[in-house]
Amino acid sequence: MISPVATLALVATLQGPLPPNTPPKPQDPDALFLASKVEFDGHTLEYRLLTPQPMRAGERYPLILFLHGAGERGADNTKQLTHFPRRMATPERLAEFPCFVLAPQCASDDRWTLDPWGSTTSRPLDAQPTAPMQGAMLALQEVARTYPVDLDRIYLTGLSMGGYGAFQLALRHSDWFAAVAPVCGGGDERAAAALAGLPVSVWHGDQDGAVPVERSQQMVAALRALGETPDYHELHGVGHDAWNYAYADGGCLPWLFAQRRDPARRLEAAARLMADAFGEEERVAFLGDSITQAGATPGGYVDLLRTALAALKPKAVVIPAGVSGNKINDLLARYEKDIVAQAPTLVFIYIGINDVWHSQSGRGTPRDAFAPGLEALCQGLEAAPGTRCVVATASVIGERTRRPNELDPMLEDFVQMTRDVVASAASSPSPRTLCDLRRAFVDHLELFNVSDAEQGLLTRDKVHLSPAGNVYVATLAARALRAAALERVSTR
């Protein structure tokens, strides 16, 4: 995890620092924007922050993360205010849409994504975010921890280069945002399923000579093919200044501010897409420990998917096979009776927590036994005709992200072994699908665990899932199971 070092400083005036809630002088329209930066891994990213005026005690406010275009790159920490942030600082907008506006600035020789702006075809989603994108993510996390942000009303928008950035950041972290509004940008339409359940508003001029309108059309078409209903505005006769329409009165702002983060809607969309990829008589087993055992009770992650499948694929069968206290050797001892005998087509394996956690009492799994045990389990399951494995990494033993949880180093070691076991079968006749719960949990908690609590967000006791955690795991499991089902079809 990256630990940002943020130095918050008010914009200086001749009279000294400007108090956060003091209205700007007419001749100084930028005075409401606080100047700050994050430093990480040898990089620095500067940003500006507009705060609600006034900011009332006890109230939480929406936040808009804005990613600027190529023309606003630089090192002045000002140019990025040009097209959107200054519009939000007018008295009329401050009154109508009281919110935070976070505007990071990309350096002159850098970019939010590696997409070729003028191409009509997309490229795969970058394996890792660029340094400026990492900085924007860290700035968002820092502001969410420092200010009274309504975490259910974080919005994302960007134009041109920032339109590409908005699509890509939403694809990476769709659970962070209540809605996204990319303007004259584009993304990887092959990854569009990651946006299912997220409200999306897309704006593009049909005469754009810098970023072809096909880039937005492709993303919108991909979302519609998935059963989504993006809010699409293709502006007739408009060139590369679609932001003048998207950010004008009557543009995307009323739509944005009407949205709230809705994990249940995202789960519904993920389950629908999973069911669409399944066979009519799919048989899905969930193999694990007490997390999976509890997951089969009402409201648990297994039960949520079972309920969805009952409505969408009524002939599908869900096989719950979680047993409290289990470690990898326990799964090896019972998988033939509990799983293979029931002829599953897909097996979701969620193990590793107890292998690490029980080390505190001397009953954990030795490091050199875990990966061979997981490999033997997968091979044993895959030996049954028609069975594919989806393997989840262990999630958390403690939810802190800024202070270490005691078992984090050992847990990360076992998580990496899990990833390696999945990767080792990439070219086999039965490739495995990774559900990286560990990475997803940490990414989610870095934004939403603003108090750095040990538990209470995704878990109820540092390990076992809370109601929100069950919804989150069900969503991630549905995505991974869908990917496995689609991969199965493509390799037949």
ABEGO torsion letter per residue (X at the ends): XBBBBBBBBBBBBAAEBBBAABBBBAABAAAABBBBBBBBGGBBBBBBBBBBOBBBBGBBBBBBBBBBBAAABEAAGAAAAAAAAAAAABAAAAAABBBBBBBBBBBAABBABABBAABABBBBBBABBBAAAAAAAAAAAAAAAABBBBAABBBBBBBEAAAAAAAAAAAABAAABABBBBBGBBBBAAAAAAABGBBBBBBBBAABAABBAAAAAAAAAAAAAAGBBBBBBBBBGBBAAAAAAAABBGBAAAAAAABBBBAAAAAAAAAAAAAAABBAABBBBBBBBAAAAAAABBGBAAAAAAAAAAAABAABBBBBABBBGBBAAAAAAAAAAAAAAAGBABBBBBBGAAAAAAAAAGABBBAAAAAAAAAAAAAAAAABBGBBBBBBBBBBBEABAABBBAAAAAAAAAAAAAAAAAAAAAABABBBBBBBAAAAAAAAAAAABAAGBABGAABAAGABBBAAAAAAAAAAAAAAAAAAAAAAAAAX
